[in-house]
Amino acid sequence: MIDLHCHLLPGIDDGAKDLDEALALARVAVDAGICHAVMTPHVHPGRYDNHRDGIAAACEDFQQALDAAGIALRVSPGAEVRVSDQVVLQARQGVLPTIGEWEGRPVVLLEFPHSHIPPGSEKLTAFLLRQGYQPMIAHPERNKDVIRRFEKIHPFFEQGCLLQVTAAAVTGGFGSQALKRAWQLLERGWVTVLASDAHNLHARPPDMRPGFKAVCERLDETTAWSLVRDNPARICGLA
C-alpha cells in the first residue's frame, strides 16, 4: 500500500511530536502493509508556516532516521495545503508544495476548514487547473458543508478535482455522517485515493487495512487496490 496523506514528520505540525513517535508511527505503517508514504504536513498560514524546501529537508532527515532504525518505509515530501490567498501566490511563484503527478499535472492536496467550504474555493481550484496543477481535495467526507449538503462537493468533482477519502471514515471512524458521505463518494466512483491521514498512534494510526477490506467487501477488490496502491503509485511515479 502507498499512503498519500499522513502526518509523520516530527515536530512540524499536529502530527508526530518528536522523532521517537514518528519512528513508532512508521513501524505501525510498515506492519499495516504500507511501503511508501508521502509526508503531508499542514501548510496553514499563521498556524503551520511550513514551506516546500523546509518540508523536503525534514523528509530527507526522516528518511535517514528510518534507514538507521532499519524501518523499511520510503518517504517523499508533500503537503496538505489549506485553502487561502497564499495558494495563488505560491502557485504563481512556482513554490506550491505538491504530492506527485496525475496525467502530467502536479497534484496539490488541498484542505478546506472542517467547518465549511470557504466562498471562492471553486475559483481557486479553477485557477489551479488553469495554471496546470491538479487539485486533490482532502477528506471531503468530513467537511461539515458536505455533510450538511452532499451536493456541495459536486462542483469540484465536475471541475476535474480529484478526491481523497480517509480510510478510517469508510469504517465509521469519523462518525456516521462522514461514513455515509464516504460511501456516497465511493459508490459513485468519485474517489481516486484512500489515505490514512495519520496523526498519532492511538486515535489516528497509519493503518488503511480496515478501509481497504470494507471496500473489497462492499465494492470489489480491484477497486480497493486502485485506491490504496495503483492510483497512489501513479501519482508518486512508482507505477
N, C-alpha and C positions, 0 to 999 in steps of 0.2 A: 504494500500500500504506500501511497505518497500523500503526505499531509500538506496542503497548500495554505493553511491558515492556523498558526499556533503562536503562542507567546512564551517561548522557551528561553530566549536570550536573557541572561541575568541582569537585574538591576536597571532595566531600561524603560519599563512601563509597569503595568499592574499584573504582569505575569510572574515568572520566576524571580524571587527576591535576591538570590545570590547564586554563585556557581554550584554549590552543593545541591540546591533544589533543582537547578537547570539540568545537572547531570542525572539526578534521580528521575526527572521527567523524561529525559532521553532514554533511560533504561526501560521505563514503562512503555514508551513508544515502540522501542525495538521488540519488546516482549509481545506487544499487540500487533506485530506484523508490519510496522512502518519502517521502511528502509531509507526514505528521503523525506525531509521536511523543509518547507520554506519558512524562514523566520519572518514573522509579520508583526513586529511591534507597532503600537499605535503611533501614528503621526497626527497629532492633535494640537494645533497651535494654542499656546498658553497653558497647556497641561502636559503634554508629552512632545517636547520640541525636538523630536528625532529628525534626522535628515539622511539622505541616501548614502553619503560617504561614511557617516558615523555608523550606520547600521551595517554596512559592508565590512567595516573594520571589526565591529563587535562579533559579527558572524564568523569572520576568519579566526578570531581568537577562540571562539567557542568550538569551532571545528578542531583546532589544535588540542583543546582540552578534552574533547570527545576521543580523539585519537590516542591521547596519552592515557586515558582511562580505559581504553580498549572497548569502547562502545561503538557498535557498527551502525552508526547513523550518519548519513551525509546530510549536510545542511547548506542552504543557499539563502542569500539575502532577499528580502522583500519588505512589505509594509502593509499595514491596514490604515488607509488614508481617510481621515474624517473629512466629510464634505465641508468645504469652506472656501473663502476667496483665495486662500493660498494655493489651492489646487490649480487654478487658472495661471497664476504667476509661475508656479513650478513647472507646469506644462510648457509655457512659453519659453522658459529658461532652459528646458531640457533636463531638469533635475528631479522630475517626478519619480518617486520610487515605484518600481513595477515588480511583479512576481514571476514573469516569464513572457511567453508569446503565444498568441492564438491566431492562426491563419495569417501570420506575418505582422500582427499588431501587438505591441507591448501591452500587457494586461495590468490594469490598475485595480487593486482591490479597494473598493470604496465602502465606507461605513457611514450610514445615517445615524443620527441620535436615536437611541432606543425609543424615545417618546413620540417621534413623529418623523415625517419626511419634510425637510425644510422647503419652503417655497423657492422655486427656481432650480431645484435639483435636476429636473428634466433638461433645462437649458445647459446646466453644467455637463451632464452626460452627453448631450448633443454636441457641445463644444469639444469634448474629448474625442468623440468619434470623428469629428471633422479634422482634428489635429493628428489623426492616425492612431490614437490609443484605443484599446478595447476595455471599456469599463466592465468590472465584475462586481455585482452588489453583494456585500457580505451579509449573511444571515437575514434575509428579508422576512423570513417566517417569524422572527422575534420582534419585529418593529411594531409598535403599538398602532400606528396608522394602518398598516397592512392587516393586523389582527382585527381592527375595527371594520375595515372595508378592504376585502381581498383585491378589489379592482384597482387599488392604489398602486400596486406593483405592475399592473398591465402595461402602462406606457413605457416603462423601462425595458421590459422584455420585447415589446413591439419595436422599440428603437434599435434593438440589437445588443442590449446589455446581456452579459452572462449572469447567472445567479448561482451563488454558493450557499448551500444549506448546511447547518450544523448537524453533525452525525447524531449527537445526543438528542436533538429535537425530534428526530424520527422515532425515538422510543419514549417520548414523553418527558425527557429530562429538563425541559424548559416549560412544562405545563401543558394542559390540554389544548389551549388555544393555539400555541405555537405548533403543537403536534398536528392539529387539524390543517393549519396553513402549510406546513411542511409536506404533508401528503397531497394536498391540492396541487402544489407545485410539482411534486414528483410524478403524480399520475397524469399531469398534462405534458410531461416530458420537457419541462422548462428548466430543469436543474442541470447544470454542467458538472458540478463538483460537490461532493460531501467532504467536509473537513472537520477537524476536532475543535478548533478554536480553544485549544487547551490553555489553561492559565495556572493550574495548580494540581497537586497530587490527589486531592480528595474530591472536591466538588466538580472539578473540570479537568480530568486527566486526558492525556493524548491517546485515547482508545476509540477507534472507529468501528470496532468489530460488531457491537450490538446494532448500530445503524446499518452496517453492511448486511448483516444477517436478516434484519427486518425487510430491507429492500429485496433481498433474494426471495424471501417468503411471500411478500405481497405483490411484487412485480416479477422480476426474474433475475437469474444470476448474471446474465450478460450485462443488463443494465447496472446492476450493483458494481460489477468490476469496472465498468466505464466511469463510474462516479468516483471511485477511490483509487483507481490505478491508471486506466487508459487515458482519460481526459487530463488528469493531472500530469501524467508523463508527457503528453503532447505539449502542455504549457511549459513544463520545465526543460523541454528539449531532450527528454530521456527516451522518447518513443522510438 
